Amino acid sequence: MLETSARLLRLLSLLQTPREWTGTELADRLEVSTRTVRNDVDRLRQLGYPVHATRGAVGGYRLGAGANLPPLLLDDEEAVAVAVGLRSAAGGSIAGIEEISLRALAKLEQVLPTRLRRRVNALQTYTVAVPALRRGPTVDASLLTTLTAACRDHERVRFGYSDHSGADSVRVVEPYRLVNWGRRWYLLAYDIERHDWRIFRLDRVQPQSPTGQRFAPRPMPEPDAATYVARRVSTAPWKYTASVTFYAPAETIAERIPHQFGAVEAIDDHTCVFKTGASSVEELAMWLGYLGVDFTVTEPPELVAHLQKLSVRFGQSGQPRG
């Protein structure tokens, strides 16, 4: 059984979660009686912590908002998870957050017990990430917080936007969700002037002053915003659209290529057609080479020409010079 002081800290930690706990649930977690739970709750109240209780079949205890909220309490696994998350954020796609994440991680490590500090240090020392061949675009952290607040408050936002062709425009939208896909961030919003749903890449957004206008939320085009954005982005107009015939079953190709990258259609049991797009033929050639399957490119002609150049270059690379 936990000592009283340690048990009170554990009780505070449980009450910090955004839910209500029944007395029986808390007693089971703390391995004490429900009477002891009631006594501990009274002690917390005497210390100034606003623990609210509701009666009834669905009643329970929860920690209310107030001036005397407890410090952040984390159990062992939560502390390690936060440390790993901060380390990952230091190399993420949000501009300006890298140094902040490292500062927060340093502060966390100072208060971690020795046993946890050793676990975190081991994770940092013996895990490495493969650097990306090309660093993706970054977005400003303040833009993320501004847009998420607008989503929460149902407030229209105005911003400048550059589309994939480089054309600039000013948009007024009703924001609904931010979606993170790989190293890119997208905003799902309803465009007021175009009377339709639109998806905006945040690295192309130039924020302006908030409009201050509120809107009544409308049903989103799909309940799952991430799936909707992934499908729309994968079928968006690309600079280069490719049609590739693979000499392998459609099931084999579908297993190797994420569905967001394009559509695979079977021709017969041993051949299929894959249609996709990219902003450069170099990117398309790289993906095709990774698959390790024989193929023929039907279009675009720029990709065919690029692959022919690669074929000559690779063929020459196996011959000694001199």
PyMOL commands that set and color helices and strands:
alter all, ss='L'
color gray80, all
select helices_A, chain A and resi 4-15+23-30+34-46+76-89+97-111+114-126+141-153+202-204+225-234+250-256+259-261+281-291+301-317
alter helices_A, ss='H'
color red, helices_A
select strands_A, chain A and resi 51-53+61-63+94-95+139-140+157-162+168-181+184-191+196-201+205-207+240-246+263-268+271-278+295-299
alter strands_A, ss='S'
color yellow, strands_A
deselect
rebuild
show_as cartoon
